[in-house]
Every structure is written in C-alpha cells, then in structure tokens.
Amino acid sequence: MADVKKLVYSILKFLEDQKTAGSLSDDAVESVEVSIQCLESAYNLNTRSQDMAAKYSVSKNLLDIFNSQLKCEPDSDFASMSLHEPTPQEKEEAERLKNKGNDFMKTEKFSDALECYSKAIKIDCKNAVYFCNRAAAYSKLDKHQLAIEDCNRALNIDPGYSKAYGRLGIAYTALNDHEGARECYRKALELDPDNQSYQNNLEIAETKLKEAAVGSGFGAGPAGGLGMDLGSMLNNPSLVNMAASLMSNPQMQQMMAGMLSGGGAGREPPMGGQGGQAPGPVPGPGSGPGQEQGLSSLLQAGQALASQMQQQNPELVAQLRAQMNQQQQPSQNTYSDPSDPK
C-alpha cells in the first residue's frame, strides 16, 4: 500500500503544480482542486503535512518520471521531440523566443516571458539556458517550486551551469530554506569564484542561519536570542576569571543557593549598588505567589552580578555591551538575482 500512496502523493503534487502553472482556466483550476480533495479523502493523504511529505514524497516529480519513461519508447511523440536535434532554423527561432522572453523580463511582464521561454523549450529542450531563464520567470511569479524544478532540469543538461545554482539558491531562499540556499551559493562560487552576487548571497544565507539559531536557543551561535555569542564568551579569559572570582564570594554563593532552592525569605538580600548596598528587600512568602518571588530573586541576582562586574572590570562590561548591540542590529541585506536572463 505504501507504493500506491507514493504514487497518489506524486499525482497530488503534480495537480498542485498544475493549479499554479498558469496554463489552466479558472474553471479548470476549480476542477483540479476538487480532484485533489477527492484523492486526499480516498487515500487519507495531505500534501501540506510534513510527516507525509517525508514518508511519501519521491526525489523526482511525476512529470519528469513520465517523460523519462516516454524517452524509452521510440514510437512516442515526446520521444521523437526529445531525441530530435533542432535544425539551424529551429534553433534560431528558439533563440528569438528566448530573447523576446528576456525583453519581457526587463519590462516585468513575467507571464509573457514565461510563455516565450516555454515555447523555446518546446523547440529545443536540450538548452539549459531556456530552463534557467524560465526558472527566473517562475521566481518572479512566486512559483518557487517550479523554479527549483527548472533549475534542476538545467543542471541535468549542464552540471557546470553556475547561474542555475544561483537561481536555485534564490528559490530556496523564497521558501525559507536558507540551508539549501547556502549550499547552492557555495556550489555556484566553486564554478564562478569571482561572482560578487554569489558571494553576497552566500553571506546573507549564513547570516539568516545564525539569526535562526538565535531564536532556537543557546548554541554555537548567538545565545538564546540575547544577542551574545556564547562560544566567544566562554573563550574570553577575562570573563571566565571574573565569573570565577564572583562565584567565590560567600555572599554571592549564599544568594545563588537561595535562588536555586526557590526560597524567598530567610536569606540575606543580594549585593547591589555602590558600596555593596542592597537594591531593596527580597519579598517574603506572604508577599505574593511563588512565581513572583522567583522572578524577583532572578532580577536581583542579575542586578548584583552586573554591579559586581561593573566594579571589577568596567572595560570588559563595555566590550560585552558593544557586542550585544552589534548582534542585535537587524540584517538589512537582501538577496539579489545573480544576473539578468542570458
């Protein structure tokens, strides 16, 4: 049954692509949507489920599988088209259509450009440039999955086509797959090391991945969304020595022990302010819920720690504050298309 579900899942994905391909009328798109709903209900599938995608999706889309099979059938019309070597006149016509598509791209008539590239591909389906240019048109129309498929077709024809990797990176970025985009830009740079657009986009992808790490918690990158690089902090001898000195202070040990044990009353107030004066009394058991006591203790512990750090090493504190401000600046970089259609 698993193989049947994989087949039906591939059919569903094909139908989803057809809905956004722009070649169907509104009534036809509505009919396709009904077909999708019926198939999903009959086979208990959902193309929006990540778990089902991992279980039933295959590496090639259904149309590519179908076309590959047709190429093995000598009597098929598609096989004759695919195996047919275009005549010089046909190649000239395909180039004319491609150039016309490029002109449409410059004037932001992306649907018209898409149509021209598709016609060029129908004449000469072995030209990687046509697929790569059509991928650019798909991206402009926010049909990023179709752009990925065309980039992969271009790379199947010409594995050393750096622009296809660059445009593949753009499409992955639009789908928030920054890891996939990073790998594409790395490959594009291997093939075209002097391309500044690829280098800039690679740096932006790496920045996006670091920003994602910030939101996910402590790790090798910036820590827990606090704007501080935990790895750099732990490798800072001055900071490590200061922390060791602070934690050897008996009052600090007592304060931390009380906070970790959850107690609110019966312990000495934490140090703070100038001359070691306490910033205020610690709430006792009757002052409010235990959660408020824990928060108050945590805030006062932070105040005490910051005060002691400022007194012992103000220069280090200034460095840490500057690092936090720098890490918290939002990225203003945007991805750029590596080049115009060729």
C-alpha positions as CSV (number, residue, x, y, z in Angstrom):
1,M,0.0,0.0,0.0
2,A,3.0,2.3,0.7
3,D,3.9,2.3,-3.0
4,V,0.4,3.1,-4.0
5,K,0.3,6.1,-1.6
6,K,3.6,7.3,-3.0
7,L,2.1,7.2,-6.5
8,V,-1.1,9.0,-5.4
9,Y,1.0,11.5,-3.4
10,S,3.0,12.3,-6.6
11,I,-0.2,12.7,-8.5
12,L,-1.4,15.2,-5.9
13,K,1.8,17.2,-6.1
14,F,1.5,17.2,-9.9
15,L,-2.0,18.6,-9.6
16,E,-0.9,21.2,-7.1
17,D,1.8,22.4,-9.6
18,Q,-0.8,22.5,-12.4
19,K,-3.0,24.8,-10.4
20,T,-0.2,27.4,-10.2
21,A,1.3,26.8,-13.7
22,G,-0.9,29.5,-15.2
23,S,-2.0,27.3,-18.2
24,L,-5.5,26.4,-16.9
25,S,-8.7,28.4,-16.9
26,D,-10.4,29.3,-13.6
27,D,-13.0,26.6,-14.1
28,A,-10.2,24.1,-14.8
29,V,-8.4,25.1,-11.7
30,E,-11.6,24.6,-9.7
31,S,-12.0,21.1,-11.1
32,V,-8.4,20.3,-10.3
33,E,-9.0,21.4,-6.7
34,V,-12.0,19.1,-6.4
35,S,-9.9,16.2,-7.8
36,I,-7.2,16.9,-5.1
37,Q,-9.8,16.9,-2.3
38,C,-11.3,13.6,-3.6
39,L,-7.9,11.9,-3.8
40,E,-6.8,13.2,-0.4
41,S,-10.0,11.9,1.2
42,A,-9.9,8.5,-0.6
43,Y,-6.3,7.8,0.3
44,N,-6.1,9.6,3.6
45,L,-3.3,11.9,2.3
46,N,-2.4,15.5,2.9
47,T,0.2,17.3,0.8
48,R,0.6,20.0,3.5
49,S,1.7,17.5,6.1
50,Q,5.4,17.5,6.7
51,D,5.3,13.9,8.1
52,M,3.5,12.6,4.9
53,A,6.0,14.5,2.7
54,A,8.9,12.8,4.4
55,K,7.1,9.4,4.1
56,Y,5.6,9.5,0.6
57,S,7.5,12.1,-1.5
58,V,10.0,10.9,-4.1
59,S,13.0,12.7,-5.5
60,K,11.6,13.3,-8.9
61,N,8.2,14.9,-9.7
62,L,5.6,12.8,-11.6
63,L,6.0,14.7,-14.9
64,D,9.8,14.1,-15.0
65,I,9.2,10.4,-14.3
66,F,6.6,10.2,-17.0
67,N,8.9,12.0,-19.5
68,S,11.8,9.8,-18.7
69,Q,9.7,6.7,-19.4
70,L,8.5,8.2,-22.7
71,K,12.0,8.7,-23.8
72,C,12.5,4.9,-23.7
73,E,9.5,4.5,-26.1
74,P,10.6,5.0,-29.7
75,D,7.0,5.4,-31.0
76,S,6.0,8.2,-28.7
77,D,5.6,11.8,-30.0
78,F,7.6,13.1,-27.0
79,A,10.5,10.8,-27.6
80,S,10.7,12.0,-31.2
81,M,10.7,15.6,-30.0
82,S,13.3,14.9,-27.3
83,L,15.6,12.9,-29.5
84,H,15.2,15.2,-32.4
85,E,18.2,17.6,-33.0
86,P,16.8,21.0,-33.8
87,T,17.7,22.3,-37.2
88,P,19.6,25.6,-37.5
89,Q,16.3,27.4,-38.4
90,E,14.6,25.9,-35.3
91,K,17.5,26.9,-33.1
92,E,17.3,30.4,-34.5
93,E,13.6,30.5,-33.7
94,A,14.1,29.2,-30.2
95,E,16.8,31.9,-29.6
96,R,14.4,34.6,-30.9
97,L,11.7,33.4,-28.5
98,K,14.3,33.4,-25.6
99,N,15.4,36.9,-26.4
100,K,11.8,38.0,-26.6
101,G,11.3,36.5,-23.2
102,N,14.3,38.4,-21.9
103,D,12.7,41.7,-23.2
104,F,9.5,40.8,-21.3
105,M,11.5,40.2,-18.1
106,K,13.1,43.6,-18.4
107,T,9.6,45.2,-18.6
108,E,8.3,43.0,-15.7
109,K,5.9,41.2,-18.0
110,F,6.8,37.9,-16.3
111,S,3.8,35.8,-17.6
112,D,4.6,36.7,-21.2
113,A,8.3,35.9,-20.6
114,L,7.3,32.5,-19.2
115,E,5.3,31.7,-22.3
116,C,8.2,32.7,-24.6
117,Y,10.6,30.5,-22.6
118,S,8.2,27.6,-22.7
119,K,7.9,27.8,-26.4
120,A,11.7,27.9,-26.8
121,I,11.9,24.8,-24.7
122,K,9.4,23.0,-26.8
123,I,11.6,23.7,-29.9
124,D,14.9,22.9,-28.2
125,C,14.5,21.0,-24.9
126,K,18.3,20.4,-24.5
127,N,19.2,24.1,-23.9
128,A,19.9,24.7,-20.2
129,V,19.7,28.5,-20.6
130,Y,16.0,28.2,-21.6
131,F,15.1,26.3,-18.4
132,C,17.2,28.6,-16.2
133,N,15.6,31.7,-17.7
134,R,12.1,30.2,-17.2
135,A,13.1,29.5,-13.6
136,A,13.8,33.2,-13.2
137,A,10.3,34.0,-14.6
138,Y,8.7,31.4,-12.2
139,S,10.5,33.0,-9.2
140,K,9.2,36.5,-10.2
141,L,5.7,35.0,-10.2
142,D,6.2,33.4,-6.8
143,K,6.1,29.9,-8.2
144,H,9.3,28.9,-6.5
145,Q,8.9,25.1,-6.5
146,L,8.5,25.2,-10.3
147,A,11.6,27.4,-10.4
148,I,13.5,24.7,-8.5
149,E,12.4,22.1,-10.9
150,D,13.5,24.1,-13.9
151,C,16.9,24.8,-12.3
152,N,17.4,21.1,-11.7
153,R,16.5,20.4,-15.4
154,A,19.1,23.0,-16.4
155,L,21.7,21.3,-14.2
156,N,20.8,17.9,-15.6
157,I,21.7,19.3,-19.0
158,D,24.7,21.3,-17.9
159,P,26.1,20.3,-14.4
160,G,28.6,23.2,-14.5
161,Y,26.0,25.9,-15.1
162,S,26.7,28.3,-12.2
163,K,23.7,30.6,-12.9
164,A,21.3,27.7,-12.4
165,Y,22.8,27.1,-8.9
166,G,22.5,30.8,-8.2
167,R,18.8,30.9,-9.2
168,L,18.2,27.7,-7.3
169,G,19.5,29.4,-4.2
170,I,17.1,32.3,-4.8
171,A,14.2,29.9,-5.0
172,Y,15.2,28.0,-1.8
173,T,15.5,31.4,0.0
174,A,12.0,32.3,-1.0
175,L,10.8,29.1,0.6
176,N,12.9,29.9,3.8
177,D,15.2,27.0,3.1
178,H,18.4,29.0,3.9
179,E,20.5,25.9,4.4
180,G,19.6,24.7,0.9
181,A,20.3,28.2,-0.4
182,R,23.7,28.3,1.3
183,E,24.7,25.0,-0.4
184,C,23.6,26.3,-3.8
185,Y,25.6,29.5,-3.5
186,R,28.7,27.6,-2.3
187,K,28.4,25.4,-5.5
188,A,27.9,28.5,-7.6
189,L,31.0,30.1,-6.2
190,E,33.0,26.9,-6.9
191,L,32.1,27.3,-10.5
192,D,32.3,31.1,-10.7
193,P,34.6,32.3,-7.8
194,D,34.7,35.9,-9.0
195,N,30.9,36.4,-8.9
196,Q,30.2,39.0,-6.2
197,S,26.5,38.4,-6.2
198,Y,27.0,34.8,-5.3
199,Q,29.4,35.8,-2.5
200,N,27.0,38.4,-1.2
201,N,24.1,35.9,-1.2
202,L,26.1,33.3,0.5
203,E,27.0,35.7,3.3
204,I,23.3,36.6,3.7
205,A,22.3,33.0,3.8
206,E,24.8,32.3,6.5
207,T,23.6,35.3,8.4
208,K,20.0,34.1,8.2
209,L,21.0,30.7,9.6
210,K,22.7,32.4,12.5
211,E,19.7,34.5,13.1
212,A,17.6,31.3,13.1
213,A,20.0,29.8,15.7
214,V,19.3,32.8,17.9
215,G,15.6,32.1,18.1
216,S,16.1,28.4,18.7
217,G,18.1,28.8,22.0
218,F,21.7,28.5,23.2
219,G,24.2,27.0,20.8
220,A,27.3,27.7,18.9
221,G,25.9,30.9,17.6
222,P,24.3,33.8,19.5
223,A,22.8,32.7,22.7
224,G,19.1,32.3,23.3
225,G,18.1,35.5,21.5
226,L,20.1,37.6,23.9
227,G,22.4,38.9,21.2
228,M,25.6,37.4,22.7
229,D,27.8,34.8,21.2
230,L,28.0,32.1,23.9
231,G,31.1,30.5,22.3
232,S,33.0,33.7,22.3
233,M,32.1,34.5,25.9
234,L,33.3,31.1,27.1
235,N,36.6,31.6,25.3
236,N,37.1,35.0,26.9
237,P,39.7,34.5,29.7
238,S,38.9,37.8,31.4
239,L,35.2,37.0,31.6
240,V,35.9,33.4,32.9
241,N,38.2,34.8,35.5
242,M,35.7,37.4,36.6
243,A,32.9,34.8,36.9
244,A,35.2,32.5,39.0
245,S,36.0,35.5,41.3
246,L,32.4,36.4,41.7
247,M,31.3,32.9,42.5
248,S,34.0,32.5,45.1
249,N,32.3,35.4,47.1
250,P,30.5,33.8,50.1
251,Q,27.6,36.3,49.8
252,M,27.1,35.6,46.1
253,Q,27.2,31.8,46.8
254,Q,24.6,32.2,49.5
255,M,22.4,34.3,47.3
256,M,22.6,31.9,44.3
257,A,21.9,28.9,46.6
258,G,18.8,30.6,47.9
259,M,17.6,31.4,44.5
260,L,18.1,27.9,43.1
261,S,16.4,26.4,46.1
262,G,13.3,28.5,45.5
263,G,13.4,30.2,48.9
264,G,12.3,33.8,49.3
265,A,12.6,34.7,53.0
266,G,15.3,33.9,55.5
267,R,18.3,34.7,53.3
268,E,20.4,37.8,53.1
269,P,19.5,40.3,50.4
270,P,21.8,40.3,47.4
271,M,24.6,42.8,47.0
272,G,24.0,45.7,44.7
273,G,24.5,49.4,44.1
274,Q,27.6,51.3,45.2
275,G,29.5,50.1,48.2
276,G,27.7,46.7,48.3
277,Q,24.3,48.2,49.4
278,A,21.3,46.0,48.6
279,P,18.9,47.4,46.0
280,G,15.9,46.5,48.2
281,P,14.4,43.8,50.4
282,V,13.6,40.4,49.0
283,P,9.9,39.6,49.1
284,G,8.9,37.0,51.7
285,P,6.4,34.1,51.4
286,G,3.5,36.4,52.2
287,S,4.3,39.0,49.5
288,G,2.8,37.1,46.6
289,P,2.8,33.9,44.6
290,G,6.0,31.8,44.4
291,Q,6.4,32.6,40.8
292,E,6.7,36.3,41.6
293,Q,9.3,35.6,44.3
294,G,11.4,33.6,41.9
295,L,11.2,36.3,39.3
296,S,12.2,38.9,41.9
297,S,15.1,36.8,43.0
298,L,16.3,36.3,39.5
299,L,16.1,40.0,38.7
300,Q,18.0,40.9,41.9
301,A,20.7,38.3,41.2
302,G,21.2,39.8,37.8
303,Q,21.5,43.3,39.3
304,A,24.0,42.1,41.8
305,L,26.0,40.3,39.1
306,A,26.0,43.3,36.8
307,S,27.0,45.6,39.6
308,Q,30.0,43.4,40.6
309,M,31.1,43.0,37.0
310,Q,31.0,46.8,36.5
311,Q,33.1,47.4,39.6
312,Q,35.7,44.8,38.9
313,N,36.2,45.3,35.2
314,P,34.3,48.2,33.6
315,E,36.2,47.8,30.3
316,L,35.1,44.2,29.8
317,V,31.5,45.2,30.6
318,A,31.7,47.9,27.9
319,Q,33.0,45.3,25.4
320,L,30.2,42.9,26.2
321,R,27.6,45.8,25.8
322,A,29.1,46.7,22.4
323,Q,28.9,43.1,21.3
324,M,25.3,42.8,22.3
325,N,24.3,46.0,20.5
326,Q,26.1,44.8,17.3
327,Q,24.5,41.3,17.4
328,Q,21.0,42.8,17.9
329,Q,21.2,45.0,14.8
330,P,18.7,43.6,12.3
331,S,20.1,42.5,9.0
332,Q,19.5,44.9,6.2
333,N,20.8,42.7,3.5
334,T,18.6,41.3,0.7
335,Y,19.3,38.6,-1.8
336,S,20.0,39.6,-5.4
337,D,19.5,37.7,-8.6
338,P,23.0,36.7,-9.8
339,S,22.4,38.1,-13.2
340,D,19.8,39.1,-15.8
341,P,18.4,36.4,-18.1
342,K,21.0,35.3,-20.6
